[in-house]
Amino acid sequence: MESAPQQFKIILGSSSVARRKIVADMGYEFTTMSADIDEKAIRKEKPEDLVMALGEAKADALIERLQNQKHQENDAKPTVVIAADTVENAQTKLTTKGDEGPTLLITSDQVVVYEGAIREKPSSKEEAREFMKGYSGGHAATVTSVVVTNLSTGLRKGDWDKVEIYFHDIPDKIIDNMLEEGIVLKVAGGLIIEHPLILPYVKEVVGGTDSVMGLPMALTRRLIEGVL
């Protein structure tokens, strides 16, 4: 039995491989764009406020780019944007031609919280090593935001999700191997629980693994439904 055709387009505003996999696992067809904003220029004390502000900024940057492209195109289609944030407000409409449904652009942001401190992507291997040694035998949390903006109506909705992760002791050799591979430098807090080298040392995850990987499925679906 074939599933009903997707009634909207999705633009995933992220270059993350994990987020692309999650959206694909949700059964959606999509294209991708990268916001390329200066994340360090946006600062908030609370992790929830920070990921929301960054998610909004990514959405705004992509909307501006799409609007600029619109001036050069005659046959563009309606667009919905999903970006990480806890706000619900009206944004600039991106009107389009054609009979297709709206387009959903999904963007998200994430930080790790360890002993009350916000951790973003490690700035060096030394910092990544410090992060990972802290997780060994301890615990941390991820805070992930998602923002959805319907570009044909201007409606935006956003929210965040938090997951607690507890670890067994992580051997130094495993940490060395992860640093050599380099992937920990590309993710918030240098934290990757789905990696085959790290997975055996994950003691407990209180929340969804999809959220830790960068995009909570249930929240994303709820926000998509909320703006359609």
C-alpha positions in Angstrom: 0.0 0.0 0.0 1.6 3.3 -1.1 1.7 6.2 1.3 0.0 9.5 0.4 2.1 12.0 -1.5 3.8 14.6 0.6 1.7 17.8 0.5 4.5 20.2 1.2 8.1 20.8 0.4 10.9 20.7 3.0 14.2 22.6 3.0 16.5 21.3 5.8 18.6 24.3 6.8 21.5 22.3 8.0 24.6 20.6 6.6 24.5 17.9 9.4 24.7 14.4 8.1 22.8 13.2 11.3 20.0 15.6 10.7 19.7 14.6 7.1 19.4 11.0 8.1 16.7 11.8 10.8 14.5 13.8 8.3 14.9 10.9 5.8 14.0 8.4 8.5 10.8 10.5 9.2 9.8 9.7 5.6 10.1 13.2 4.2 11.5 14.2 0.9 13.7 17.3 1.2 16.5 19.6 -0.1 19.2 21.2 2.0 20.6 24.7 2.6 23.2 25.9 5.1 22.6 29.2 7.0 26.3 30.0 7.6 25.7 32.5 10.4 28.2 33.8 12.9 27.0 31.7 15.9 29.5 33.3 18.3 27.9 36.7 17.7 24.8 35.4 19.5 25.1 34.9 23.2 22.5 34.0 25.9 23.0 32.9 29.5 20.5 30.0 29.4 21.1 27.1 27.0 17.4 27.0 26.0 17.5 30.7 25.1 20.7 30.3 23.2 19.6 27.4 21.0 16.3 29.2 20.3 18.1 32.5 19.3 20.5 30.6 17.0 17.6 28.6 15.4 15.8 31.8 14.7 18.9 33.5 13.3 19.4 30.6 11.0 15.8 30.8 9.8 16.1 34.5 9.2 19.3 34.2 7.3 17.8 31.5 5.0 14.6 33.5 4.5 16.7 36.5 3.4 18.6 34.3 1.0 15.4 32.8 -0.4 13.9 36.2 -0.8 17.0 37.4 -2.8 16.8 34.3 -5.0 13.1 35.0 -5.5 13.9 38.2 -7.3 15.7 36.2 -9.9 13.2 33.4 -10.3 9.8 33.4 -12.0 8.5 30.0 -11.0 9.4 29.6 -7.3 7.2 27.6 -5.0 5.7 28.4 -1.5 8.1 27.7 1.3 7.8 26.9 5.0 10.8 27.2 7.3 11.5 25.2 10.4 14.2 26.7 12.6 15.2 25.9 16.2 13.5 28.3 18.7 10.7 28.6 21.2 8.9 31.5 19.6 5.6 31.7 17.7 5.4 34.9 15.7 4.7 36.2 12.2 7.6 36.5 9.8 8.0 38.1 6.4 6.0 36.1 3.8 7.7 34.6 0.9 4.9 34.4 -1.8 5.3 32.0 -4.6 3.5 30.8 -7.7 2.2 27.4 -8.5 -0.3 24.9 -7.1 2.1 23.0 -4.8 1.7 23.2 -1.1 4.0 25.2 1.2 7.7 24.4 1.6 9.1 23.5 5.0 12.6 24.7 5.8 13.9 23.0 8.9 16.8 24.4 10.9 18.0 23.4 14.4 20.7 24.2 16.9 22.1 22.3 19.8 24.4 22.8 22.8 25.6 20.4 25.5 25.2 21.3 29.2 27.9 19.9 31.6 27.9 20.8 35.3 25.8 23.9 34.4 28.1 25.2 31.7 27.2 25.5 28.0 29.4 23.6 25.6 29.3 24.3 21.9 31.6 22.8 19.2 35.2 22.3 20.6 37.7 24.9 19.5 40.6 22.4 19.5 41.5 18.8 20.1 42.7 19.7 23.6 39.3 21.2 24.4 37.5 18.2 22.9 39.7 15.9 25.0 38.8 17.8 28.1 35.1 17.6 27.2 35.2 13.8 26.7 37.2 13.1 29.8 34.5 15.0 31.8 31.8 12.8 30.4 33.7 9.6 31.4 31.9 8.2 34.4 29.7 11.2 34.5 26.7 12.7 32.7 25.7 15.6 30.5 22.6 16.9 28.7 21.8 18.1 25.2 19.5 21.0 24.6 18.2 21.0 21.0 15.9 23.6 19.4 13.7 23.4 16.3 12.0 26.4 14.6 9.4 26.1 11.8 8.4 29.0 9.7 5.7 28.8 7.0 7.0 31.1 4.4 3.7 31.5 2.5 1.8 32.6 5.6 4.6 34.0 7.8 3.7 31.8 10.7 6.6 30.6 12.9 6.6 28.1 15.7 9.5 26.8 17.7 10.4 24.8 20.8 13.3 22.9 22.4 14.0 19.5 23.8 16.4 18.3 26.5 18.0 14.9 27.0 20.2 13.6 29.8 23.0 11.2 29.0 24.9 9.1 31.5 28.3 7.4 30.7 30.4 4.5 32.0 34.1 5.2 32.3 35.5 5.9 28.8 39.1 4.6 28.3 41.7 7.1 27.2 42.4 4.9 24.1 38.8 5.4 23.0 39.1 9.1 23.5 42.4 9.2 21.5 40.8 7.3 18.7 37.8 9.7 18.6 40.1 12.7 18.5 42.2 11.2 15.7 39.0 10.6 13.7 38.1 14.2 14.2 34.4 14.0 14.1 34.0 15.2 17.8 35.3 18.6 16.7 32.3 19.1 14.5 29.5 18.5 17.1 28.3 20.4 20.1 30.3 19.5 23.2 32.3 16.9 21.3 29.4 14.6 22.3 28.5 11.7 20.0 26.6 8.8 21.5 25.7 6.9 18.4 29.4 6.4 17.3 30.4 2.7 17.4 33.4 3.5 19.6 31.3 5.5 22.2 28.1 3.5 22.2 29.3 0.7 24.5 30.1 3.4 27.2 26.7 5.0 27.1 25.1 3.9 30.4 21.6 5.5 30.0 19.8 8.0 27.8 16.9 9.8 29.4 15.0 11.0 26.3 15.3 10.4 22.6 18.5 9.5 20.8 17.2 11.4 17.8 17.3 14.6 19.9 20.9 13.9 21.0 21.8 13.5 17.3 20.4 16.9 16.5 16.7 16.8 15.6 13.9 15.5 17.9 11.4 13.7 15.6 8.3 14.2 17.7 8.9 17.9 18.3 9.7 18.4 14.6 6.5 16.7 13.5 4.4 18.7 16.0 5.9 22.0 14.8 5.3 21.1 11.1 1.7 20.3 11.9 1.4 23.6 13.8 2.4 25.8 10.9 0.5 24.0 8.1 
